[in-house]
């Protein structure tokens, strides 16, 4: 290229942006009038000078090193934001800049043509975007239509081991294993032609490669972004090495572990309590936030947190349940009870889950009295309905009951994705997940395994009928004791609790201070006064100077001094000579149910409690002085 040619000079002078041509040694060879205007040096003052004179002094020595590295591997870099580049004018004023680089062959020497754009006047929205990009906890990379990296955040540098200037302008395939690079080019072009959102966790086994050549498993979400008439692809990359290792260890442990012996029962009770405590605190704090935050964005963030907490709770419950079943720690307590009592209690929660996905949930009233363990049967139905809602994107989920001779079939139907015949024999295995198109791979695939184990424990049959694309019907068959002759059809079987004035004094007995603080924030946000105690003895001292009895007692089951919530509640009731309403809350799943059952006018709640349900029950119990039964 002849830089002195008339054509070259016309090209430079007609450019709308500042342009420089720099030698391999960093000497400015050519500068156009726009560069003269931008940097306030005359063209004559710039020619022959090192390009570093146009940079802040603090960046000059580092830039010289970058320039030497670029000289060894020259490559094109487009104009992009997010690199935190700055220029320096003759008078010392600095400005934020975007700078493109293009290698130009000139005989035996490789020159670098650069375009410089002042972006100091861009609005705060872009500045906020760049800050948000850098603050993201995951690696984020934005790729242009040609598959070249346009923007990479700090986490990308950490994850892949490349400095940012070695990423920007390079094909995205540099971050993929050699074995998939050619195939990825085809996939990438297909995505540009038909761009669509691809969330994380789609069931694909993906791998990336670091600068040192090591491969690691990743999850990648893709989002098309339109800007300035071009289509970019925003990707979020997450290193899932630790999770994959944990999953492999869990599967290996499942394959080689033997049934735990009797000592596991005590261990599981303690583990259940300790693991649920932090989730309990988070759930209570989230409930308090929901009641104090007013703007829509905050409410959306709080709901997102609640969704994550729900997923964490479900996974924790599943892991603990399967462990208890393995250890033989679950003992059925068979009794006769009306099935409607169980269905009514669960319907409110199922309706809430369905509404979140814009589904219809239907449940029919039925007065039949059945024989089973109400708590374990409730867990079976909860798992089946939750599964139905999870795998249904449109339509409805229904819970119906049919008499078959001396048995009652509890049927859970959905209009979801369905299950192929070849998978029906495997769906009740632990850690088995469907990979059907449209399926949602939340959890570890334990829900149906728990259903199968509990049904076997209770002696109930579980059946499934399914058709891909149309939906499924899961049924659990239980023995009938007798049929009630009539049902009050006017009585609401999906009852909601009427609104009450939320005021009154609640005695809270909790020995974990983080959980106690979260309880207090939630209850005060709802409008209640709270009296705190850590043990049964503390509660006795706290109430000694009260003129009036508390309106409600909420107590953890296990307390610090070896006492328990049942003892604490009985002492308070004895002091005031009244059968005060009480909630006993526990993460212990062993003998606590037996101990708490004998306490009248009380409600046993498992950690982490659902804050909306708890507050609704409190709003009912305080004015009435009585607690609704849960079983």
C-alpha positions as CSV (number, residue, x, y, z in Angstrom):
1,X,0.0,0.0,0.0
2,X,1.4,3.4,-1.0
3,X,0.4,5.7,1.8
4,X,1.5,8.7,-0.2
5,X,-0.8,7.9,-3.2
6,X,-3.6,10.3,-4.1
7,X,-6.2,7.6,-3.5
8,X,-5.0,6.8,0.0
9,X,-4.9,10.5,0.9
10,X,-8.4,11.0,-0.4
11,X,-9.7,8.0,1.5
12,X,-8.2,9.3,4.8
13,X,-9.4,12.8,4.4
14,X,-12.9,11.8,3.4
15,X,-13.4,9.6,6.5
16,X,-15.9,10.9,9.1
17,X,-13.9,9.5,12.0
18,X,-10.3,10.2,13.2
19,X,-7.9,7.8,11.5
20,X,-4.2,7.0,12.0
21,X,-1.8,4.7,10.4
22,X,1.0,3.5,12.7
23,X,4.1,1.5,11.9
24,X,5.0,-1.8,13.6
25,X,7.2,0.2,16.0
26,X,4.3,2.5,17.0
27,X,5.4,5.5,15.0
28,X,2.5,7.6,13.5
29,X,2.9,7.6,9.8
30,X,-0.4,9.1,8.7
31,X,-3.1,11.2,10.4
32,X,-6.2,12.7,8.8
33,X,-7.8,16.1,9.6
34,X,-10.4,14.5,11.8
35,X,-7.5,13.2,14.0
36,X,-6.1,16.7,14.1
37,X,-9.5,18.0,15.3
38,X,-9.9,15.3,17.9
39,X,-6.5,15.4,19.5
40,X,-5.8,19.1,18.9
41,X,-2.3,18.3,17.5
42,X,-1.5,19.4,13.9
43,X,-0.9,16.6,11.5
44,X,2.8,17.7,11.3
45,X,3.1,17.5,15.1
46,X,1.8,13.9,15.1
47,X,3.8,12.5,12.2
48,X,6.9,10.6,13.3
49,X,5.8,10.6,17.0
50,X,5.0,7.4,19.0
51,X,1.3,6.7,19.1
52,X,1.5,6.7,22.9
53,X,1.5,10.5,22.9
54,X,-2.2,10.3,22.2
55,X,-2.9,8.3,25.4
56,X,-3.0,9.1,29.1
57,X,0.5,8.9,30.7
58,X,-0.6,6.1,33.0
59,X,-1.5,3.8,30.1
60,X,1.6,4.4,27.9
61,X,4.0,1.7,29.2
62,X,1.2,-0.9,29.3
63,X,0.1,0.0,25.7
64,X,3.7,-0.4,24.5
65,X,3.5,-4.0,25.8
66,X,0.1,-4.6,24.2
67,X,1.5,-3.2,20.9
68,X,4.4,-5.7,20.9
69,X,2.0,-8.5,21.6
70,X,-0.3,-7.4,18.8
71,X,2.7,-7.1,16.5
72,X,3.3,-10.8,17.0
73,X,-0.4,-11.8,16.1
74,X,-2.1,-8.9,14.3
75,X,-5.9,-9.2,13.9
76,X,-8.8,-7.0,13.1
77,X,-10.8,-5.4,16.0
78,X,-14.1,-3.6,15.4
79,X,-15.3,-0.4,17.0
80,X,-16.8,-1.7,20.3
81,X,-17.6,-0.4,23.8
82,X,-16.7,-2.0,27.0
83,X,-12.9,-1.9,26.7
84,X,-12.4,1.2,29.0
85,X,-10.1,2.9,26.4
86,X,-9.1,6.5,26.7
87,X,-7.4,9.1,24.5
88,X,-5.4,12.2,25.5
89,X,-5.5,15.6,23.7
90,X,-2.6,18.0,23.4
91,X,-3.8,20.1,26.3
92,X,-3.9,17.0,28.6
93,X,-7.7,16.5,28.5
94,X,-8.6,12.8,28.4
95,X,-11.7,11.3,26.8
96,X,-13.4,7.9,26.6
97,X,-12.8,6.2,23.2
98,X,-13.7,3.4,20.9
99,X,-10.8,2.3,18.8
100,X,-10.8,-0.2,15.8
101,X,-7.6,-1.9,14.6
102,X,-6.9,-3.2,11.1
103,X,-3.6,-4.7,10.0
104,X,-2.3,-3.4,6.7
105,X,0.5,-5.1,4.7
106,X,3.0,-2.6,3.3
107,X,5.7,-4.6,1.6
108,X,7.6,-6.5,4.3
109,X,6.1,-4.4,7.2
110,X,2.7,-4.8,8.8
111,X,1.1,-1.4,9.5
112,X,-1.9,-0.8,11.7
113,X,-4.8,1.4,10.6
114,X,-6.9,2.6,13.5
115,X,-10.2,4.5,13.7
116,X,-10.8,6.5,16.9
117,X,-14.2,7.7,18.1
118,X,-14.8,10.0,21.1
119,X,-17.7,8.5,23.2
120,X,-17.5,10.8,26.2
121,X,-20.9,12.4,25.3
122,X,-22.8,9.2,25.1
123,X,-25.8,9.1,27.5
124,X,-25.7,7.5,31.0
125,X,-27.7,4.6,29.7
126,X,-24.8,3.1,27.9
127,X,-22.5,3.8,30.8
128,X,-25.0,2.0,33.0
129,X,-25.1,-0.9,30.6
130,X,-21.3,-1.2,30.6
131,X,-21.2,-1.1,34.5
132,X,-24.0,-3.7,34.6
133,X,-22.0,-5.9,32.1
134,X,-18.9,-5.7,34.3
135,X,-20.8,-6.4,37.5
136,X,-22.5,-9.5,36.1
137,X,-21.5,-12.6,38.2
138,X,-21.3,-14.7,35.0
139,X,-19.1,-14.4,32.0
140,X,-20.9,-12.4,29.3
141,X,-19.7,-12.2,25.6
142,X,-21.5,-10.4,22.8
143,X,-20.7,-11.6,19.3
144,X,-21.4,-9.9,15.9
145,X,-23.0,-11.3,12.8
146,X,-19.6,-12.6,11.6
147,X,-19.1,-14.6,14.8
148,X,-16.4,-12.3,16.1
149,X,-16.3,-11.2,19.8
150,X,-17.5,-7.6,20.1
151,X,-17.7,-7.3,23.9
152,X,-16.4,-9.4,26.8
153,X,-16.7,-8.6,30.5
154,X,-14.2,-9.1,33.3
155,X,-15.7,-12.5,34.2
156,X,-14.9,-13.7,30.7
157,X,-11.2,-12.8,31.2
158,X,-11.2,-14.7,34.5
159,X,-13.0,-17.8,33.1
160,X,-11.1,-18.2,29.9
161,X,-7.7,-16.8,30.9
162,X,-7.4,-14.4,28.0
163,X,-6.9,-10.6,28.5
164,X,-9.8,-8.8,26.9
165,X,-7.8,-7.3,24.0
166,X,-6.9,-10.9,22.9
167,X,-10.6,-11.8,22.9
168,X,-12.2,-8.8,21.1
169,X,-12.2,-9.2,17.3
170,X,-11.5,-12.9,17.4
171,X,-13.9,-15.6,16.2
172,X,-16.0,-17.1,19.1
173,X,-14.8,-20.5,18.0
174,X,-11.4,-19.8,19.7
175,X,-13.2,-20.6,23.0
176,X,-14.5,-24.0,21.8
177,X,-12.8,-27.4,21.7
178,X,-11.2,-28.2,18.3
179,X,-13.6,-31.1,17.8
180,X,-16.7,-28.8,17.6
181,X,-15.4,-25.6,15.9
182,X,-16.4,-26.4,12.4
183,X,-19.8,-27.7,13.5
184,X,-20.3,-24.6,15.6
185,X,-19.8,-22.3,12.6
186,X,-22.8,-23.9,10.9
187,X,-24.9,-23.7,14.1
188,X,-23.9,-20.0,14.6
189,X,-24.9,-19.1,11.0
190,X,-28.2,-20.9,11.5
191,X,-28.9,-19.0,14.7
192,X,-28.2,-15.6,13.0
193,X,-30.7,-16.6,10.3
194,X,-33.3,-17.7,12.9
195,X,-32.4,-15.9,16.1
196,X,-34.4,-16.9,19.2
197,X,-33.9,-17.0,23.0
198,X,-32.2,-20.1,24.3
199,X,-32.2,-20.3,28.1
200,X,-29.6,-22.0,30.3
201,X,-30.1,-25.6,31.3
202,X,-31.6,-26.9,28.0
203,X,-30.1,-30.4,28.5
204,X,-27.2,-29.8,26.1
205,X,-23.7,-31.1,27.0
206,X,-21.5,-28.1,26.2
207,X,-17.8,-27.6,26.7
208,X,-15.5,-24.6,26.4
209,X,-11.7,-24.3,26.3
210,X,-9.4,-22.0,28.3
211,X,-6.3,-20.2,27.1
212,X,-4.2,-23.0,28.5
213,X,-6.1,-25.6,26.4
214,X,-8.0,-27.1,29.3
215,X,-11.7,-28.0,28.6
216,X,-14.5,-27.5,31.1
217,X,-18.3,-28.0,31.0
218,X,-20.5,-24.9,30.6
219,X,-24.1,-23.8,30.4
220,X,-24.7,-21.1,27.8
221,X,-27.8,-18.9,27.3
222,X,-28.2,-17.1,24.0
223,X,-30.2,-13.9,23.3
224,X,-30.4,-12.1,20.0
225,X,-29.8,-8.3,20.2
226,X,-30.6,-5.8,17.5
227,X,-28.4,-2.7,17.4
228,X,-27.7,-0.2,14.6
229,X,-29.3,-2.4,12.0
230,X,-27.1,-5.4,12.9
231,X,-27.9,-8.6,14.9
232,X,-25.6,-9.4,17.8
233,X,-25.8,-12.5,20.0
234,X,-25.5,-11.9,23.7
235,X,-24.3,-15.0,25.6
236,X,-24.0,-15.8,29.3
237,X,-21.5,-18.5,30.1
238,X,-21.5,-20.4,33.4
239,X,-18.8,-22.8,34.4
240,X,-20.6,-25.9,35.8
241,X,-17.6,-28.0,36.7
242,X,-18.4,-28.0,40.4
243,X,-22.1,-28.9,39.8
244,X,-21.2,-31.6,37.3
245,X,-18.7,-33.0,39.8
246,X,-21.4,-32.9,42.5
247,X,-23.9,-34.7,40.3
248,X,-21.4,-37.4,39.4
249,X,-20.6,-37.9,43.1
250,X,-24.3,-38.1,43.9
251,X,-24.9,-40.7,41.2
252,X,-21.9,-42.7,42.2
253,X,-23.0,-42.5,45.9
254,X,-26.5,-43.7,44.9
255,X,-25.1,-46.6,42.9
256,X,-22.7,-47.9,45.7
257,X,-24.4,-46.8,48.9
258,X,-26.2,-49.4,51.1
259,X,-29.2,-48.7,53.1
260,X,-28.3,-46.5,56.0
261,X,-28.6,-48.1,59.5
262,X,-30.7,-46.9,62.4
263,X,-28.2,-44.2,63.4
264,X,-29.1,-42.4,60.2
265,X,-32.4,-41.4,61.7
266,X,-30.9,-39.1,64.3
267,X,-28.4,-37.7,61.8
268,X,-31.2,-36.9,59.2
269,X,-33.3,-35.2,61.8
270,X,-30.4,-32.9,62.8
271,X,-29.4,-32.4,59.1
272,X,-32.9,-31.6,58.2
273,X,-33.1,-28.9,60.9
274,X,-29.8,-27.3,60.1
275,X,-30.2,-27.3,56.4
276,X,-33.7,-25.7,56.5
277,X,-32.7,-23.0,59.0
278,X,-30.9,-20.6,56.4
279,X,-33.7,-21.3,53.9
280,X,-36.3,-20.4,56.5
281,X,-34.5,-17.1,57.2
282,X,-34.3,-16.2,53.5
283,X,-37.9,-17.1,53.0
284,X,-39.1,-14.9,55.9
285,X,-36.9,-12.0,54.8
286,X,-38.2,-12.3,51.3
287,X,-41.8,-12.2,52.7
288,X,-40.9,-9.0,54.6
289,X,-39.4,-7.4,51.6
290,X,-42.5,-8.2,49.5
291,X,-44.6,-6.2,52.1
292,X,-42.3,-3.2,52.2
293,X,-41.1,-2.7,48.6
294,X,-43.6,-0.7,46.6
295,X,-42.1,-0.3,43.1
296,X,-42.8,-2.8,40.3
297,X,-39.1,-3.6,39.6
298,X,-38.4,-4.5,43.3
299,X,-41.5,-6.7,43.3
300,X,-40.2,-8.5,40.2
301,X,-36.8,-9.0,41.8
302,X,-38.4,-10.3,45.0
303,X,-40.6,-12.7,43.0
304,X,-37.5,-14.0,41.2
305,X,-35.9,-14.6,44.6
306,X,-39.0,-16.4,45.8
307,X,-38.9,-18.6,42.7
308,X,-35.3,-19.5,43.5
309,X,-36.1,-20.2,47.1
310,X,-39.0,-22.4,46.1
311,X,-36.8,-24.4,43.8
312,X,-34.1,-24.7,46.5
313,X,-36.8,-25.8,49.0
314,X,-38.2,-28.4,46.6
315,X,-34.7,-29.8,45.9
316,X,-33.8,-29.9,49.6
317,X,-37.0,-31.6,50.5
318,X,-36.5,-34.2,47.8
319,X,-33.0,-35.0,48.8
320,X,-34.0,-35.3,52.5
321,X,-37.1,-37.4,51.7
322,X,-35.2,-39.9,49.6
323,X,-32.5,-40.1,52.3
324,X,-35.1,-40.8,55.0
325,X,-36.7,-43.4,52.8
326,X,-33.3,-45.1,52.2
327,X,-32.6,-45.1,55.9
328,X,-36.0,-46.7,56.7
329,X,-36.8,-43.6,58.9
330,X,-40.3,-43.1,57.4
331,X,-43.1,-45.0,59.3
332,X,-46.6,-44.8,58.0
333,X,-49.4,-43.8,60.5
334,X,-52.5,-45.1,58.9
335,X,-55.9,-43.6,59.8
336,X,-59.4,-43.0,58.4
337,X,-60.1,-39.5,57.1
338,X,-62.2,-37.7,54.5
339,X,-60.2,-37.2,51.3
340,X,-61.8,-33.8,50.9
341,X,-59.9,-32.5,54.0
342,X,-56.6,-33.3,52.2
343,X,-57.6,-31.9,48.8
344,X,-59.0,-28.7,50.2
345,X,-55.7,-28.1,52.1
346,X,-53.6,-28.6,49.0
347,X,-55.7,-26.8,46.5
348,X,-54.7,-23.3,47.4
349,X,-51.0,-24.0,46.9
350,X,-51.7,-25.9,43.6
351,X,-53.8,-23.0,42.3
352,X,-51.0,-20.5,43.1
353,X,-48.5,-22.7,41.3
354,X,-50.8,-23.0,38.3
355,X,-51.5,-19.2,38.1
356,X,-47.8,-18.5,38.0
357,X,-47.7,-20.4,34.7
358,X,-51.1,-19.1,33.5
359,X,-52.6,-22.5,33.8
360,X,-56.0,-23.6,35.1
361,X,-56.1,-25.9,38.1
362,X,-59.3,-27.8,38.8
363,X,-60.2,-29.9,41.9
364,X,-63.5,-31.6,42.6
365,X,-65.1,-32.0,46.1
366,X,-65.6,-35.5,47.3
367,X,-66.8,-36.7,50.7
368,X,-65.4,-40.2,50.6
369,X,-63.5,-41.4,53.7
370,X,-60.3,-43.3,52.9
371,X,-57.6,-45.2,54.8
372,X,-54.0,-44.0,54.5
373,X,-51.4,-41.9,56.1
374,X,-52.6,-38.3,55.4
375,X,-49.2,-36.7,55.5
376,X,-47.5,-39.3,53.2
377,X,-50.4,-39.4,50.8
378,X,-50.3,-35.6,50.7
379,X,-46.7,-35.7,49.7
380,X,-47.5,-38.1,46.9
381,X,-50.2,-35.8,45.5
382,X,-48.0,-32.8,45.9
383,X,-45.2,-34.4,43.9
384,X,-47.6,-35.5,41.2
385,X,-49.4,-32.2,40.8
386,X,-46.1,-30.2,40.9
387,X,-44.7,-32.4,38.2
388,X,-47.9,-31.9,36.1
389,X,-47.6,-28.1,36.4
390,X,-43.9,-28.2,35.7
391,X,-44.3,-30.1,32.4
392,X,-47.4,-28.2,31.2
393,X,-47.0,-25.0,29.3
394,X,-50.7,-24.3,28.4
395,X,-54.1,-25.7,29.2
396,X,-55.0,-27.2,32.6
397,X,-54.1,-29.5,35.4
398,X,-56.9,-31.3,37.2
399,X,-57.3,-33.4,40.3
400,X,-60.3,-35.7,40.1
401,X,-61.5,-38.8,42.1
402,X,-63.2,-41.9,40.8
403,X,-64.6,-44.9,42.7
404,X,-63.5,-48.3,41.4
405,X,-65.2,-51.0,43.5
406,X,-63.9,-50.6,47.0
407,X,-61.0,-48.3,45.9
408,X,-60.8,-44.6,45.2
409,X,-58.6,-43.5,42.3
410,X,-57.0,-40.0,42.8
411,X,-56.3,-38.9,39.2
412,X,-53.9,-36.0,38.3
413,X,-54.3,-35.1,34.6
414,X,-52.4,-32.5,32.6
415,X,-52.3,-31.2,29.1
416,X,-48.5,-31.2,29.0
417,X,-45.8,-32.6,26.9
418,X,-46.6,-36.3,27.6
419,X,-44.2,-39.2,28.0
420,X,-43.1,-41.6,25.3
421,X,-43.9,-45.3,25.8
422,X,-40.3,-46.3,26.0
423,X,-39.7,-44.0,29.0
424,X,-42.7,-45.1,31.1
425,X,-40.8,-47.9,32.7
426,X,-38.0,-45.6,33.8
427,X,-39.7,-42.4,35.1
428,X,-39.9,-43.7,38.6
429,X,-36.2,-44.3,38.9
430,X,-34.1,-41.9,41.0
431,X,-32.3,-39.1,39.1
432,X,-34.2,-39.9,35.9
433,X,-35.3,-36.8,33.9
434,X,-37.2,-36.5,30.6
435,X,-35.4,-35.0,27.7
436,X,-38.5,-34.4,25.6
437,X,-38.6,-31.2,23.6
438,X,-40.1,-28.5,25.8
439,X,-39.4,-30.3,29.0
440,X,-38.1,-28.3,32.0
441,X,-35.2,-30.0,33.7
442,X,-35.6,-28.4,37.1
443,X,-34.6,-30.5,40.1
444,X,-32.6,-33.8,40.2
445,X,-35.3,-36.1,39.0
446,X,-36.4,-37.4,42.5
447,X,-40.1,-36.5,42.6
448,X,-41.5,-39.6,40.9
449,X,-39.0,-41.8,42.7
450,X,-40.3,-40.5,46.0
451,X,-43.9,-41.1,44.8
452,X,-43.1,-44.7,44.0
453,X,-41.3,-45.4,47.3
454,X,-44.1,-43.8,49.4
455,X,-46.8,-45.6,47.5
456,X,-45.0,-48.9,48.0
457,X,-44.6,-48.1,51.7
458,X,-48.4,-47.4,52.0
459,X,-49.4,-50.3,49.8
460,X,-51.1,-48.0,47.2
461,X,-50.8,-48.6,43.5
462,X,-49.6,-45.9,41.2
463,X,-50.6,-45.9,37.5
464,X,-49.7,-43.7,34.6
465,X,-51.2,-43.2,31.1
466,X,-49.6,-40.8,28.7
467,X,-49.5,-39.6,25.1
468,X,-46.7,-37.5,23.7
469,X,-47.9,-34.0,22.9
470,X,-51.3,-34.5,24.6
471,X,-50.6,-35.0,28.3
472,X,-50.5,-37.5,31.1
473,X,-52.7,-39.0,33.8
474,X,-51.1,-40.2,37.0
475,X,-53.3,-42.1,39.5
476,X,-52.8,-43.3,43.0
477,X,-55.4,-45.9,44.3
478,X,-56.3,-45.9,47.9
479,X,-58.8,-48.0,49.9
480,X,-62.3,-46.7,50.7
481,X,-63.7,-46.9,54.3
482,X,-67.1,-45.5,53.4
483,X,-68.8,-42.9,51.3
484,X,-70.5,-39.8,52.9
485,X,-74.0,-39.4,51.7
486,X,-74.0,-35.7,51.0
487,X,-71.6,-32.9,50.4
488,X,-72.4,-29.2,50.9
489,X,-71.6,-28.0,47.4
490,X,-71.9,-24.4,48.6
491,X,-68.9,-24.9,50.9
492,X,-65.8,-23.6,49.2
493,X,-63.4,-26.5,48.6
494,X,-60.7,-24.2,47.4
495,X,-61.2,-21.9,50.3
496,X,-59.3,-18.7,50.8
497,X,-59.1,-17.0,54.1
498,X,-61.0,-13.7,54.5
499,X,-59.1,-10.6,55.1
500,X,-58.6,-9.5,58.7
501,X,-57.1,-6.5,60.4
502,X,-53.5,-7.6,61.0
503,X,-52.8,-6.5,64.5
504,X,-52.1,-8.1,67.9
505,X,-49.3,-9.4,70.0
506,X,-47.4,-12.5,68.9
507,X,-45.0,-14.3,71.2
508,X,-42.1,-15.6,69.1
509,X,-39.9,-18.4,70.6
510,X,-36.9,-19.0,68.4
511,X,-33.3,-19.7,69.5
512,X,-31.6,-18.9,66.1
513,X,-31.0,-15.2,66.1
514,X,-30.9,-14.8,62.3
515,X,-34.2,-16.6,61.9
516,X,-35.7,-14.7,64.9
517,X,-34.7,-11.4,63.3
518,X,-36.2,-12.5,60.0
519,X,-39.5,-13.5,61.7
520,X,-39.6,-10.2,63.5
521,X,-39.2,-8.2,60.3
522,X,-41.9,-10.2,58.6
523,X,-44.4,-10.0,61.4
524,X,-43.8,-6.3,62.0
525,X,-44.1,-5.5,58.3
526,X,-47.5,-7.2,58.5
527,X,-48.5,-4.9,61.4
528,X,-48.1,-7.2,64.5
529,X,-46.3,-6.5,67.7
530,X,-43.7,-9.1,68.6
531,X,-42.4,-10.4,72.0
532,X,-39.2,-12.4,71.6
533,X,-37.9,-15.4,73.7
534,X,-35.2,-18.0,73.0
535,X,-36.3,-20.8,75.3
536,X,-39.2,-22.1,77.3
537,X,-37.7,-20.4,80.4
538,X,-37.2,-17.1,78.5
539,X,-40.8,-17.2,77.4
540,X,-42.0,-17.7,81.0
541,X,-39.9,-14.6,82.1
542,X,-41.1,-12.5,79.1
543,X,-44.8,-13.0,79.8
544,X,-44.5,-12.4,83.6
545,X,-45.0,-8.7,83.2
546,X,-47.7,-8.8,80.5
547,X,-51.2,-7.6,81.5
548,X,-52.8,-9.4,78.6
549,X,-52.1,-12.7,77.0
550,X,-50.4,-12.9,73.5
551,X,-52.9,-13.4,70.7
552,X,-50.7,-16.1,69.1
553,X,-47.7,-18.1,69.9
554,X,-45.1,-19.1,67.2
555,X,-42.4,-21.4,68.4
556,X,-39.6,-23.4,66.9
557,X,-39.7,-27.0,68.0
558,X,-36.1,-27.6,69.1
559,X,-34.9,-24.9,71.5
560,X,-31.5,-24.0,72.8
561,X,-31.8,-25.3,76.4
562,X,-33.0,-28.7,75.4
563,X,-36.7,-27.8,75.8
564,X,-39.1,-27.8,72.9
565,X,-41.9,-25.7,71.5
566,X,-44.6,-27.9,72.9
567,X,-43.3,-27.4,76.5
568,X,-43.0,-23.6,75.9
569,X,-46.5,-23.3,74.6
570,X,-48.0,-25.4,77.5
571,X,-46.2,-23.1,80.0
572,X,-47.6,-19.9,78.4
573,X,-51.1,-21.4,78.3
574,X,-50.9,-22.5,81.9
575,X,-49.7,-19.0,83.0
576,X,-52.7,-17.3,81.4
577,X,-55.2,-20.1,81.9
578,X,-56.2,-20.1,78.3
579,X,-55.8,-22.4,75.3
580,X,-54.0,-19.8,73.2
581,X,-53.6,-20.6,69.5
582,X,-50.1,-21.8,68.6
583,X,-47.9,-22.6,65.5
584,X,-45.1,-25.1,66.0
585,X,-42.4,-24.7,63.3
586,X,-39.8,-27.3,62.7
587,X,-37.4,-28.7,60.1
588,X,-37.2,-32.0,62.1
589,X,-39.0,-34.8,60.2
590,X,-38.7,-37.6,62.8
591,X,-40.6,-37.7,66.1
592,X,-41.7,-34.1,66.2
593,X,-45.0,-34.9,64.4
594,X,-46.0,-37.3,67.2
595,X,-45.0,-34.9,70.0
596,X,-46.8,-31.9,68.4
597,X,-50.0,-33.8,67.5
598,X,-51.0,-34.1,71.1
599,X,-51.0,-30.3,71.5
600,X,-54.6,-29.0,70.9
601,X,-55.4,-25.8,69.1
602,X,-52.0,-25.8,67.4
603,X,-50.6,-26.1,63.9
604,X,-47.4,-28.0,63.0
605,X,-45.6,-26.3,60.1
606,X,-42.6,-27.6,58.2
607,X,-39.6,-25.3,57.5
608,X,-39.3,-23.3,55.4
609,X,-42.8,-22.1,55.9
610,X,-44.6,-20.3,53.0
611,X,-44.9,-16.8,54.3
612,X,-48.2,-15.9,52.6
613,X,-49.9,-19.1,53.9
614,X,-48.6,-18.5,57.5
615,X,-49.7,-14.9,57.6
616,X,-53.2,-15.8,56.2
617,X,-53.5,-18.5,58.9
618,X,-52.3,-16.0,61.6
619,X,-54.9,-13.5,60.4
620,X,-57.6,-16.2,60.9
621,X,-56.3,-17.5,64.2
622,X,-55.8,-14.2,66.1
623,X,-59.4,-12.9,66.0
624,X,-61.0,-16.4,66.3
625,X,-58.6,-17.7,69.0
626,X,-58.5,-21.1,67.2
627,X,-56.3,-22.8,64.6
628,X,-57.5,-24.6,61.6
629,X,-56.4,-28.3,61.4
630,X,-53.9,-29.3,58.8
631,X,-54.8,-33.0,58.6
